[in-house]
Amino acid sequence: MPMSSEPETVDFKLDGVNDPCSKNEDINFFLTGFSIHGVVDGGSGSGPAGLSLTLKQDGKIIDTATTTEGGKYWFKAVAGKYEVSTGADSSVCISHGKAVVE
């Protein structure tokens, strides 16, 4: 299970003069913990935005998420075995109904 930080990336051009590293400036990242994240594939390019997903552990809903542009989703979680599935109100389903994450 990957560790998450905010921001995930910082873009800059390393030029040896004006970049944050060369100017001895700090680049701060904040540890946000462990997460389960991925992409729901739409099968024809970009995944769907606005799809309700649930994160379950031992059949109990732990968290919910909504996919963003491109079908991306993110749940906060601790190490364990989880099931990601579409929400009960969803009119679409993940292939085979669910995906298990360990």
C-alpha positions as CSV (number, residue, x, y, z in Angstrom):
1,M,0.0,0.0,0.0
2,P,1.6,3.3,-1.1
3,M,2.3,6.2,1.2
4,S,0.6,9.4,0.2
5,S,1.9,13.0,0.4
6,E,0.5,16.4,-0.4
7,P,1.3,17.6,-2.9
8,E,2.1,14.4,-4.8
9,T,4.6,16.2,-7.0
10,V,6.3,19.5,-7.4
11,D,7.4,20.6,-10.9
12,F,10.3,22.8,-11.4
13,K,13.2,23.2,-13.9
14,L,16.6,22.4,-12.3
15,D,18.8,25.0,-13.8
16,G,21.5,25.4,-11.2
17,V,20.6,29.0,-10.5
18,N,16.9,29.9,-10.1
19,D,15.4,26.6,-9.0
20,P,14.4,26.0,-5.3
21,C,17.3,23.6,-4.7
22,S,19.9,25.9,-6.1
23,K,18.5,28.8,-4.1
24,N,18.6,26.6,-0.9
25,E,14.8,26.8,-0.5
26,D,12.7,24.2,1.2
27,I,10.3,22.0,-0.8
28,N,7.7,20.9,1.7
29,F,5.6,17.8,1.5
30,F,3.1,16.7,4.1
31,L,2.6,13.0,4.8
32,T,-1.1,12.2,4.5
33,G,-0.8,8.5,5.3
34,F,-1.5,5.3,3.5
35,S,-4.0,5.3,0.7
36,I,-5.6,3.1,-1.9
37,H,-5.9,4.8,-5.2
38,G,-6.5,3.9,-8.8
39,V,-8.4,4.5,-12.0
40,V,-11.7,3.1,-13.2
41,D,-11.2,2.4,-16.9
42,G,-14.1,3.3,-19.1
43,G,-13.0,0.8,-21.7
44,S,-13.0,3.4,-24.5
45,G,-10.4,5.9,-23.3
46,S,-10.8,8.0,-20.3
47,G,-12.6,6.6,-17.2
48,P,-15.9,8.0,-15.9
49,A,-16.0,11.0,-13.5
50,G,-18.7,11.1,-10.8
51,L,-18.9,7.4,-10.2
52,S,-19.6,6.4,-6.6
53,L,-17.3,3.8,-5.1
54,T,-17.2,2.1,-1.8
55,L,-14.3,0.7,0.2
56,K,-15.2,-2.4,2.3
57,Q,-13.4,-4.5,4.8
58,D,-14.9,-7.7,6.0
59,G,-18.2,-6.7,4.3
60,K,-18.4,-3.4,6.2
61,I,-18.2,-0.1,4.3
62,I,-15.1,1.8,5.5
63,D,-15.2,4.8,3.2
64,T,-16.8,6.1,0.0
65,A,-15.3,8.1,-2.9
66,T,-16.3,9.6,-6.2
67,T,-14.2,9.3,-9.2
68,T,-12.7,12.5,-10.7
69,E,-11.8,13.3,-14.2
70,G,-10.3,10.3,-16.0
71,G,-11.9,7.9,-13.5
72,K,-9.3,8.5,-10.7
73,Y,-10.2,7.6,-7.1
74,W,-8.6,7.8,-3.7
75,F,-9.3,6.3,-0.2
76,K,-7.5,6.9,3.0
77,A,-6.7,3.5,4.6
78,V,-4.4,1.5,6.9
79,A,-2.7,-1.7,5.8
80,G,-5.2,-4.5,5.3
81,K,-7.4,-6.4,2.9
82,Y,-10.1,-4.3,1.2
83,E,-12.7,-4.5,-1.6
84,V,-13.4,-1.6,-3.9
85,S,-16.8,-1.7,-5.6
86,T,-19.3,0.6,-7.2
87,G,-21.8,2.3,-4.8
88,A,-25.2,0.8,-4.3
89,D,-26.8,3.8,-6.3
90,S,-24.5,3.3,-9.3
91,S,-25.9,2.3,-12.7
92,V,-22.5,0.9,-13.8
93,C,-20.2,-1.7,-12.3
94,I,-16.6,-2.5,-12.1
95,S,-15.6,-5.5,-14.2
96,H,-16.5,-8.6,-12.2
97,G,-18.3,-6.4,-9.6
98,K,-15.4,-5.7,-7.3
99,A,-11.6,-5.5,-7.0
100,V,-9.7,-6.8,-3.9
101,V,-6.8,-4.8,-2.6
102,E,-4.2,-6.3,-0.2
